[in-house]
Amino acid sequence: MREAIARAEVGDEQRREDPTVDALERRVAELVGQEEAVFLPTATMANQVALRVLSEPGDELLADLHSHLFINELGGPAVHSGLVMRPLCSTAGRFSAEQVREAVWDPADTHRPRTRLVSIENTNNSAGGRVWPLDEIAAVCEACREHDLRLHLDGARLLNASVASGVAPAEIGACFDTVTLCLSKGLGCPLGALVAGSAQRMRKARRLKHLFGGAMRQAGIVAAAGLYALDHHVDRLAEDHARARRLAEGWRAAGLPVDLEQVETNFVQLDVGALGLTKAKAIALLAEAGIGLSGTVHPGTLRAVTHLDVSDDDIDLALEIAPRALGVRAAA
Ligand SMILES: Cc1ncc(COP(=O)(O)O)c(C=O)c1O
């Protein structure tokens, strides 16, 4: 990837003169089943641009209670697009088409905001990297069409969802009006994300990119990393998923509270609350032993993530060290 970065042909991206950025945008648009894509520095910005493209101030956005959009973007939908943020309860990060239908306000009611937008997160971060089945996406999409709602995919980890489910990213992405794809997570790039949609919507997205301060110069330097990642780091996501599964099964066998059903991609959620530990205490104990886990929005729950810098040996080490660090011994 460093070599691809060094070799990148570049130009002024703001003037659309950077051939590497252009190539990445074309590649991602096709990959996610959309007409056009726009390169941005982060997935947060991609989400925010998408929402602004699809809505008017005062419109209402429906999304999972614990979605990244609602809990990790500092109220961005309200700040940048004037959206009313209405959380939906979810199971494994998923809500139903029926919930969407029930949530839509009567458009004739002049006392209610216009319900306009729905966002799905696939894989869902706070549910532990869970995958939306395609039929459930299609059902939500149908509910949106019935009520003239726009549908956004926070597909920061869309390729993890695709690899885990065996469904092509274009098939998933084509269900949506806009799609976010992140390059800096499992794909291993230093930074970068894209928002994709119709050519008309992406014209608006390019203006918003500038408005939000995301129009760059010789951005081909990082776009080259994205192209490299799409060539070399997609199929290997299956290795991350396999390592997460091995970690989860091993920890569980050692007596750590891991719900194996939750492990569908590259996250393992660990219920340290069940061990009588706070998240902060468990993170500190693990860090002391050399293992980096992070907290989640859920009480007593930590998250381990596998990615291209986590090897089989690292998993062996985590299997050996973590139970001891957390004071758990496997049943004989
Ligand atoms: C589902 C989801 N969307 C968006 C983002 C934002 O990504 P970034 O940090 O690149 O802005 C994240 C980050 O973890 C995420 O998990």
The ligand as a Gaussian input file, in Angstrom:
#p B3LYP/6-31G(d) Opt

LIG

0 1
 C      -20.936000       2.361000      11.288000
 C      -19.963000       3.493000      11.264000
 N      -20.220000       4.541000      10.489000
 C      -19.393000       5.583000      10.420000
 C      -18.211000       5.599000      11.135000
 C      -17.335000       6.805000      11.055000
 O      -16.102000       6.551000      10.509000
 P      -14.954000       7.652000      10.553000
 O      -14.297000       7.496000      11.889000
 O      -14.081000       7.299000       9.411000
 O      -15.562000       8.991000      10.387000
 C      -17.905000       4.521000      11.970000
 C      -16.674000       4.520000      12.769000
 O      -16.400000       3.656000      13.554000
 C      -18.808000       3.437000      12.039000
 O      -18.576000       2.377000      12.816000

